[in-house]
């Protein structure tokens, strides 16, 4: 990890009607860092991730990616598409096109470098296909390359989403509750893949509510509650006592008793 800022968020605020989802959130993720966003439902984790890559536009505040403004006080910058091409996004519900094959879903990750007409007619070059197959081999599902995405298990679909980020050439991966719908073994494989990519220099920011997984795979965490940063520091300092002081009775959603097998 370097001291170069991959992501800088300053005083970011976002409301939905009368609900304040983000309340002047500020944080920095350095290049090569692996950062966990922790919080119960409604804490603002997903909203923050969507604002970092411009899927949503904040009411106020600043988001910078590699020291270049992505959005500034309620407006995306004109070069937002170029910046987004460096940011891979992994959704909780996989966000694959069920009717397309696995390899076609991976190739979609190259949209920023592919013309709209080629994408619509799925006219991908042989080098692009070779790169997609290499990405699928890397995440361990090469044999499923030509299956429809809808035939895969949840864990396999999430690995397709990771392969799509690899083909995209993402320098940052934002993962929004990537293991929430997975069984313990699939969750472990997905987290290990994210750790492997991080070890190769990719900045990874992951929202999670499973504190056990945060303690197993991360060194730094940011805890959100009601859209505000309540903790930003070393994971070992985010013990059960501190979690309870932040979340009160809602801590039960985070400390999943009886799920220790997820750490295996």
C-alpha positions as CSV (number, residue, x, y, z in Angstrom):
1,X,0.0,0.0,0.0
2,X,1.2,3.5,-0.8
3,X,0.3,6.9,0.5
4,X,-1.3,7.9,-2.8
5,X,-4.9,8.6,-2.4
6,X,-7.1,6.2,-4.5
7,X,-10.4,7.6,-3.2
8,X,-11.0,10.8,-1.3
9,X,-14.5,11.7,0.0
10,X,-15.0,15.1,1.7
11,X,-18.2,16.3,3.5
12,X,-20.4,14.1,1.3
13,X,-24.1,14.5,2.0
14,X,-27.1,12.8,0.3
15,X,-30.8,12.8,1.1
16,X,-33.7,10.8,-0.2
17,X,-36.8,13.0,0.5
18,X,-36.7,13.7,4.2
19,X,-34.2,10.9,4.9
20,X,-30.6,11.9,5.3
21,X,-28.6,8.9,4.0
22,X,-25.1,10.5,4.1
23,X,-24.3,13.2,6.6
24,X,-21.0,15.0,5.7
25,X,-19.1,11.8,5.3
26,X,-15.3,12.1,4.9
27,X,-12.8,9.4,4.3
28,X,-9.7,8.4,2.4
29,X,-8.7,5.1,0.9
30,X,-5.1,4.9,-0.2
31,X,-3.9,3.1,-3.3
32,X,-3.6,-0.6,-2.5
33,X,-5.6,-0.5,0.7
34,X,-8.4,-2.9,1.6
35,X,-11.1,-1.1,3.5
36,X,-14.3,-2.4,5.1
37,X,-17.4,-0.3,5.5
38,X,-19.4,-1.6,8.4
39,X,-22.9,-0.9,9.4
40,X,-26.4,-2.1,10.1
41,X,-29.1,-1.8,7.4
42,X,-29.8,1.9,6.6
43,X,-26.4,3.1,7.8
44,X,-25.4,4.5,4.4
45,X,-22.9,2.0,3.2
46,X,-24.5,1.3,-0.2
47,X,-25.3,4.9,-0.8
48,X,-21.7,5.9,-0.1
49,X,-20.3,3.3,-2.6
50,X,-22.8,4.4,-5.3
51,X,-21.7,8.0,-4.8
52,X,-18.0,7.2,-4.9
53,X,-18.4,5.9,-8.5
54,X,-21.1,8.4,-9.6
55,X,-24.0,6.0,-9.9
56,X,-25.7,8.4,-7.6
57,X,-25.0,12.2,-7.3
58,X,-24.7,13.7,-3.8
59,X,-26.4,16.9,-2.6
60,X,-23.1,18.3,-1.5
61,X,-19.5,17.4,-1.0
62,X,-16.6,16.1,-3.1
63,X,-15.5,12.7,-4.4
64,X,-12.0,12.4,-5.9
65,X,-10.5,9.3,-7.6
66,X,-6.7,9.4,-8.0
67,X,-6.8,13.1,-7.1
68,X,-9.2,13.9,-10.0
69,X,-12.7,15.1,-9.1
70,X,-15.4,12.6,-10.0
71,X,-18.3,14.7,-8.5
72,X,-18.3,18.1,-6.9
73,X,-21.2,19.6,-4.9
74,X,-24.0,17.8,-6.7
75,X,-22.6,17.4,-10.2
76,X,-20.6,14.7,-11.9
77,X,-17.6,16.0,-13.8
78,X,-17.5,15.7,-17.6
79,X,-14.8,13.0,-17.4
80,X,-16.8,10.8,-15.1
81,X,-17.0,8.0,-17.7
82,X,-13.2,7.8,-17.9
83,X,-12.9,7.7,-14.1
84,X,-15.6,5.1,-13.8
85,X,-13.6,2.9,-16.2
86,X,-11.0,2.5,-13.4
87,X,-13.6,1.5,-10.9
88,X,-15.2,-2.0,-10.8
89,X,-18.4,-2.4,-8.9
90,X,-19.7,-5.7,-7.4
91,X,-23.3,-5.7,-6.4
92,X,-25.0,-7.8,-3.7
93,X,-27.4,-9.3,-6.3
94,X,-24.7,-10.0,-8.9
95,X,-26.1,-7.7,-11.6
96,X,-25.5,-10.2,-14.4
97,X,-27.6,-10.5,-17.6
98,X,-29.2,-13.9,-17.0
99,X,-29.8,-14.7,-20.7
100,X,-26.2,-14.0,-21.7
101,X,-23.4,-16.5,-21.4
102,X,-20.9,-16.2,-18.6
103,X,-18.1,-15.0,-21.0
104,X,-20.5,-12.4,-22.5
105,X,-21.2,-11.0,-19.1
106,X,-17.5,-10.7,-18.4
107,X,-16.9,-9.0,-21.8
108,X,-19.5,-6.4,-20.8
109,X,-16.8,-5.2,-18.3
110,X,-14.9,-3.8,-21.3
111,X,-17.7,-1.4,-22.3
112,X,-15.7,1.7,-21.6
113,X,-13.2,0.6,-24.3
114,X,-15.8,-0.8,-26.7
115,X,-18.1,1.0,-29.1
116,X,-21.8,0.9,-28.4
117,X,-22.6,-0.9,-31.7
118,X,-20.0,-3.6,-31.0
119,X,-21.4,-4.1,-27.6
120,X,-25.1,-4.2,-28.7
121,X,-24.3,-6.9,-31.3
122,X,-21.8,-8.7,-29.1
123,X,-19.0,-8.3,-31.6
124,X,-16.0,-8.9,-29.4
125,X,-12.5,-9.5,-30.8
126,X,-10.5,-12.7,-30.3
127,X,-8.0,-11.0,-28.0
128,X,-10.9,-9.7,-25.9
129,X,-12.3,-13.2,-25.6
130,X,-8.9,-14.6,-24.7
131,X,-8.6,-12.0,-21.9
132,X,-12.1,-12.8,-20.6
133,X,-11.3,-16.5,-20.6
134,X,-8.1,-15.8,-18.7
135,X,-10.1,-13.8,-16.1
136,X,-12.6,-16.7,-15.7
137,X,-9.8,-19.1,-15.2
138,X,-8.3,-16.8,-12.6
139,X,-11.5,-16.8,-10.5
140,X,-11.9,-20.6,-11.0
141,X,-14.9,-20.9,-13.3
142,X,-13.4,-21.3,-16.7
143,X,-15.5,-24.5,-17.4
144,X,-18.7,-22.5,-17.1
145,X,-17.6,-19.8,-19.7
146,X,-20.3,-20.7,-22.2
147,X,-23.2,-21.5,-19.8
148,X,-26.0,-19.0,-19.4
149,X,-25.4,-16.9,-16.3
150,X,-28.7,-17.9,-14.9
151,X,-27.5,-21.5,-14.5
152,X,-24.7,-20.6,-12.0
153,X,-24.9,-20.7,-8.2
154,X,-24.7,-17.4,-6.3
155,X,-21.1,-17.8,-5.5
156,X,-20.2,-18.5,-9.1
157,X,-22.2,-15.5,-10.3
158,X,-20.2,-13.3,-7.8
159,X,-17.0,-14.7,-9.2
160,X,-18.2,-13.7,-12.7
161,X,-18.7,-10.2,-11.4
162,X,-15.1,-10.2,-10.1
163,X,-13.8,-11.5,-13.5
164,X,-15.7,-8.6,-15.2
165,X,-13.7,-6.2,-13.0
166,X,-10.5,-7.8,-14.1
167,X,-11.4,-7.5,-17.8
168,X,-12.3,-3.9,-17.2
169,X,-8.8,-3.3,-15.9
170,X,-10.2,-1.8,-12.7
171,X,-7.7,-0.2,-10.3
172,X,-10.4,0.2,-7.6
173,X,-13.1,-2.4,-6.7
174,X,-16.1,-1.3,-4.8
175,X,-18.1,-4.3,-3.5
176,X,-21.5,-3.8,-2.0
177,X,-22.4,-6.6,0.4
178,X,-20.8,-9.1,-2.0
179,X,-21.3,-12.1,0.3
180,X,-24.7,-11.3,1.9
181,X,-26.5,-13.9,-0.2
182,X,-23.9,-16.6,-0.2
183,X,-23.3,-19.8,1.8
184,X,-20.2,-19.8,4.1
185,X,-17.9,-21.6,1.7
186,X,-18.8,-19.4,-1.3
187,X,-18.4,-16.3,0.9
188,X,-14.9,-17.5,1.9
189,X,-13.9,-18.0,-1.8
190,X,-15.2,-14.5,-2.8
191,X,-13.3,-12.8,0.1
192,X,-10.1,-14.7,-0.7
193,X,-10.4,-13.6,-4.3
194,X,-10.8,-9.9,-3.2
195,X,-7.8,-10.3,-0.9
196,X,-5.7,-11.7,-3.7
197,X,-6.6,-8.8,-6.0
198,X,-5.8,-6.4,-3.2
199,X,-2.4,-8.1,-2.7
200,X,-1.7,-7.3,-6.4
201,X,-2.3,-3.6,-5.9
202,X,-6.0,-3.1,-6.5
203,X,-7.7,-0.9,-3.9
204,X,-10.7,-2.7,-2.5
205,X,-13.6,-1.1,-0.6
206,X,-16.2,-3.5,0.7
207,X,-19.4,-2.9,2.6
208,X,-20.3,-5.7,5.0
209,X,-22.5,-6.3,8.0
210,X,-20.8,-9.6,9.0
211,X,-18.3,-8.4,11.6
212,X,-16.6,-11.8,11.7
213,X,-15.6,-11.5,8.1
214,X,-14.3,-8.0,8.6
215,X,-12.1,-9.2,11.5
216,X,-10.9,-12.1,9.4
217,X,-9.9,-10.2,6.2
218,X,-9.4,-6.5,6.9
219,X,-7.0,-4.3,8.9
220,X,-9.0,-1.1,8.7
221,X,-12.7,-0.4,9.0
222,X,-15.1,2.5,8.8
223,X,-18.3,2.1,10.8
224,X,-21.3,4.1,9.6
225,X,-24.6,4.8,11.5
226,X,-27.4,7.0,10.2
227,X,-25.1,8.2,7.4
228,X,-22.3,9.4,9.7
229,X,-18.8,8.0,10.3
230,X,-18.7,6.8,13.9
231,X,-15.4,5.0,13.7
232,X,-12.4,4.9,11.3
233,X,-9.5,2.9,12.4
234,X,-7.8,-0.5,13.0
235,X,-10.2,-3.4,12.9
236,X,-8.9,-4.8,16.2
237,X,-10.1,-1.7,17.9
238,X,-13.7,-2.3,16.7
239,X,-14.5,-4.8,19.4
240,X,-17.9,-5.9,20.6
241,X,-18.0,-3.2,23.3
242,X,-17.3,-0.4,20.8
243,X,-19.8,-1.9,18.3
244,X,-22.5,-1.9,21.1
245,X,-21.7,1.7,21.9
246,X,-22.2,2.7,18.3
247,X,-25.2,0.6,17.3
248,X,-27.0,-0.3,20.6
249,X,-29.5,-3.1,20.1
250,X,-28.9,-3.0,16.3
251,X,-25.5,-4.6,17.0
252,X,-27.2,-8.0,16.9
253,X,-27.4,-7.6,13.1
254,X,-23.6,-7.2,13.0
255,X,-22.4,-9.7,15.6
256,X,-23.8,-12.9,14.2
257,X,-23.6,-15.4,17.0
258,X,-23.4,-19.0,15.9
259,X,-21.9,-18.1,12.5
260,X,-18.2,-18.6,13.4
261,X,-17.9,-21.1,10.6
262,X,-17.6,-18.2,8.2
263,X,-14.1,-17.6,9.5
264,X,-12.8,-21.0,8.4
